[in-house]
Each structure stands twice: as C-alpha cells, then as structure tokens.
C-alpha cells in the first residue's frame, strides 16, 4: 500500500512559490515584518536576526530579476513588431517592387521569389532571417533592384541587432533567474524552520502562529511568474507531460522559448487530461517559436500541454501570450 507524505514533511512555502517570485516576495516580506514587530521576545529576535539577511538578499536579487525581465520583454516586443512588419508590410512592398521590374510569371521573378511571400510569413525567427538573406543575395547584382536590395539589407541589419540584443538579455536573465531562485529557496527553507520554532513556542496556543505568515496568499498561489504580465514559466520534470495552467482564447498566439537544455514538445487538448498525440511540435533548446492554437491541436482546444521526454533533466518553457 502506497503511503502519502505527511503534510508537515512538505515545505508548503516552497511548494507555493515554485515559478512565482512575486508571491515569494510577498510572503517573505510579511514574515520578516512580523518577526521584527515581536523582536522583544528573545526567541523571535533570534529567528529575525537569522532570517532578515536572507530576506534582504532575496529582495535585492528579485528587484534585479524584475528590472532585467522588463528590459528583455521590451527587446522581445521589438523583435515581434519587426517580424509583424516583415509579414504584413515589408515583404508585400518588396514583392510589388520586384513585380514592377519582372512579371510574376517570368523566369527571373520565379528565380527570386519561387514561393512568393509565403516563406517569409512562417517559420522560426532564424529561418525567416535566413530566407531574407537569401533573397538579398539573389538580387544583390541586379542594378534594377538596387533600392529593394538596400532596403532588405537595412532591415536584416536592424532585425539582427534587435535579435542579438534580445538573446543577450535572455542569457543574462537566465543567470539572474538562478540567483533569485537560490535566494528564494534559502528564504522559504528558513520560514519552514521558523514554523517549527513557532510551533515549539506556541504549542499551547497554536493560533498565535498564524500572524507570522500570510496564509491567504500562500493558499491562493498560482504558477504565473508575475500577475502583472502575460508571461509564464512552466517547469517540466523529466519524463513528464505538464498542463501549463494558462487561460487563453481561440485567437491567442503563443511566443514560446525553450529555456532549458532538452527538447520540449507542445500540443493542445480539449480536456485537462488529454493524452499525448502521436505527433507533437518540438521546440529545441534555446529555440523560440510563435505558434497559434491551430498549429498545436484541434480547434476549440482549451488546454496547453508541454512534454519533456528526457529521463534526467528538467525542462522550462517561457511563454508569452501575443
């Protein structure tokens, strides 16, 4: 017979704050203040003196993480806007100018744009940038299309600069995430230890313990990184299918970044226990893809799933709702 874990053998402060630094900041701050207010008691003062430096360190790392995250989001939005400009305006403008020189059914036009605008309107960011470079190379010696080529080269330079800035900030944020997570774990482990000390102190009046913890916040925890944004981070243990816990509508688009060292697979389903389909979209480590619901599963799907097939490494998918 399988035995369940004893509730007191699980650190509820850690469980509640997985993927949620905002909640961790809220509950560690409240605990720190509550201990400080009762520091005339020698037992409470000892807890405060031990906990406070870890709370200060977590707060510092959390603020740095939030600042870096805002910069990364701004750079991501810039790249997104440039890609939207490419598929909605730029490729149409270039195509029209090319047709002004070469008829659409001519051999020359077909050599330049064999599939017309379609290749620039789908695929990963890197794939579309690569296709732009190929387009520029195909007309670089054509004097009749010099203005078009110059505009394409300028656009490539601007979008590569924006993309490089975005990826650099993403790597910096990855490193800062490790720092803030380490600081968070140190805090919630001490809160767990302090819970034991408070139980020992107030074992005859256990209701007294509640004022040292923000129980309402802990009970209402969410996997959302920051409730003020549309960004989520979902951690997927080895050999696991994880339902993302994200609400969305039919026309929602998902900008997904595989922030881990393993391949991750995505699909959508009608129910929260929808089984893995035989074919799923794979997002490689450090790859970013913008996907619609129709690309991941059946129309009307209400649940997003992420699959980690690796046997030993945890995966993490960072998702922005576009």
N, C-alpha and C positions, 0 to 999 in steps of 0.2 A: 504494500500500500504506500503510495507516494505521500509524503508529509509536506505540508505547507510551511513556508518560512514564518517564524514567529514575528509578529508585527514590530516588536521592539528591536529585532535584529536587523531591521532595514532602516537606513538613514532617510527619513522622509524629506528632509531639507535638500538632500542631494537629488532624490528622485523627482521632486517638484521643480527643480531648476535645471534639469537637463535641457540643453538648447535654449535656455531662457535666462539670459544675463540680466534683463530688466527686472524680472521677478527676484533674482538673487540679490540685486542691488537693493530692492525694496525691503526684503525680509532681513538681510544682514544689517541694514541701516537701523531698522526698528529695534532689532535685538541689541545693537550697540548702544542706542539711546536708553533703552530700558535698563540695561546693566549700569550705565553711568548714573542714572537717576537714583539708583539704590546703592551707590558705592560707599555709603557709610557703614554698610554691613561688610565685614571682613571677607566673608565667603564670596559675596557678589563682587567686591572690589578685586579679588584675585582673578575671578572669571573675566572681568572687564579688562584688567591690565594684560591678560593673556590674549584676549580676543581683539582688542582695539587695533593693534598694529597690523593684524591680518586684514581687518576691515578697511583700514586706510589704504593698504596696498591694493586690495581688490578694487576699491573706488577709483584709484589712480589708473589702473590698467583698464578698467571699464570705460572711463572717460576717453582714454586714448583709443580704445577699440571703436567707440561710437564716432569719434572725430574721423578716424580712418575709414570707417564704414560709409560715412556721409560723402567723403571725397571719392571713394570707389563707386558709390551709387551715381554720383554726378558724372564720372567718367564713363560709366556703363550707359547712362542715358544718352550721352553724346554719341557713342558708337551706335546705339539703337537708332537715333534720329538720322544719322548718316546712312545707315542701311535702309531705312524707310525712304529717304531721299533717293537712294540708288534705285530701288524697285518701283517707286511711284513717279519720279520725275526725270532723273538723270538718264537712265537707260532709254527712256522714251525720247528724250531730247537728242541723244546721240544717234539713235536709230533713225529718227526723222532726217537729221543732217546727212547721215550716210546715204539714205534713200534719195536725198536731193542730188547726190553725185552718181550713185549707181542704182539702177532699177532693182526692185525687190526680187525679181526672178532672174537677175543676171548672175553669171558665174562669179563675178567679182564680189557682189553683195553676199552671195551664199558662202563664199570663202571667208568673209569677215564675220558674218553672223549666221552660221548654218542653222541654228535653232532660235534665231531672232532674240527676243528679250528673256525668254524663259530661264536660261541658265543663271541669270543674274537676280532672279526673283525667288530662288530656293537654295537650300544647302547651308552648310555652316558658314560662319563669317569668313574663315580662312579660305574655304572653297570659292566663295564669291569674289574675294580679293584676288585670288589666283586667276580666276576667269577674267577679271578686269585687266590684269597684267598681260594675259594672252591676247586680249582684244587690242590693247595698246601696241603690243609687238606686231600684230598683224597689219597695222596701218601706219607704223612709225616712218616708213619710207614713202608713203603716199602723200605727195605735196598737196593734193586736192583736199585731203582730210587733216591737214596740219593743225587747224584750230580745234578740231574734235580730239585729236591725239593729245594736244597740250592740255585740254580740259580734263581728259581722262587721267593723265599723269598727275595733274594737280590734285584731283580727287583721291587718287591712290595714295599720294604722299600725306594728305590730310587724314585719311581714314587709318593709315598705318600708324601715324603718330598718335592718334587717339586710341587705337587698339593697344599699342605698346604701353602707353600711359595706364590704360585700364588694367592690363595684365601685370604691370609692375606694382600697382596699388593692390591688386588681388593677392600677390605673393606676400606683400607687406602685411595685409590683413590676415592672411593665413597664419603668419608668425605671431601676430598680435593676439589672434584667437587662442593660440596655445598658451600664451601668457595669462590672458584673462581667465581661461578655463582652469589653469593651475591655481590661480589666486582664488577663484570661486570655490574650488574643491577644498582648499585649506580652510576657508571660512565656514562652509557648511559642515565640515568634519568637526570643527571646534563647537559649532552650535549643537551638534549631536552630543559631544562630550559634555557641554554645559547643561543639556537636558538631563543627563544622568546626574550631574551635581545638584541640579534644582530638585529633581525627584528625591534625592537623599535629604536635602534641606527641608522640603515641604511635604514629606511623605504622609503627614497627618492632615495637611490642608492642601491637597494637590491642585485645587482651583487656583491657588496663588501662582502656579507655574505659567498659566495662560498669558499673563500680562507681559511676559518676556518674548513672546512670539506672535507674529502676525498670522494668526490661524486662518483668517478669511482669505488672505492672499495665497497662502500655501494650498488651501483646499481648492482654489479655483485656477490652478496652474494650467498653462497651455504650452504647446510646443512651438508657438510663434516666437521668433527671436525678439522682435520688438513690435509691440502692438500699434505703434505709430507708423509703420511702414507696410509695404506689400512684399516683404522679403521673408523667406522662411529657410531654415536649415534643418534638414532631416538626416539623422544619423541612422545607418542601416547596419546592424550586426552581421557577422559572417553567416552565410547560408540562410538568409532571411528575406522574406517579402514584407515590406513595410508600407502600410497605408499612410499617406502623407499627412492626413488630418487637415486638409486645406479646402475651404469652401470656394466654389467657382461657378461661373455661368457658362452657357453654351459657347459664347464667342470669346471666352478667355484665352489668351495666349500665355505660354509659359516660357520664360527665359531660364534655362537650366544650365547650371555649371557643376561639373563633377569635381568636387573639391577633395579628391582622395586619390589613392594610388591603384584602385581597382576599377574594372569595367562595371558600370551600373546600367540596369535595364529598366525601362519605364513602360507602363501601359495604364489604361483606364478601364473601369468596370462599372456596371450598373448597381452592384451591391458592395458592401464593405468587406466581403469575404470572396470576391470574385477570384477564381483561380487563375494562375499564370497561363496566358495563351501560348500556343506553340511558337509564335513569332512575336518578338518584342524589340523595340528600338533600343539600340545600345549607345550609351554615351561614354566615351573613353575618358581616362584620367585627364584632367585639365581641359577637357573639351567643353565648349559652350554651344548650346543649340536653342533656337527659338522654335517651339512646337505648338501646334493647335490641338484641340481635342480630337478632331477627325484624323490626325496623323497617329494618334496613340491608341485609339479604340473605337468602340461603337458610338453612334450618335446617341445623345441623351445620357452618356456616362456621368456619374456623379462622384466617383472616387478615383483618386490618382494613387498608383502603386509604384514603388521603387524596389527593384530586386538586386540583391548582392549575392552572386554565386560563389564568391571567393570563400575558401574554407578557413582562413585565418585572419584576414584584415577587415576592419570596419570601413564602411563607406560613408561618404557625406555628400548630399546633393543640396546645393544652394539654389533656391527657386525664387525668381521674381515674377510677379503677375504683371503682364504687359497690357 
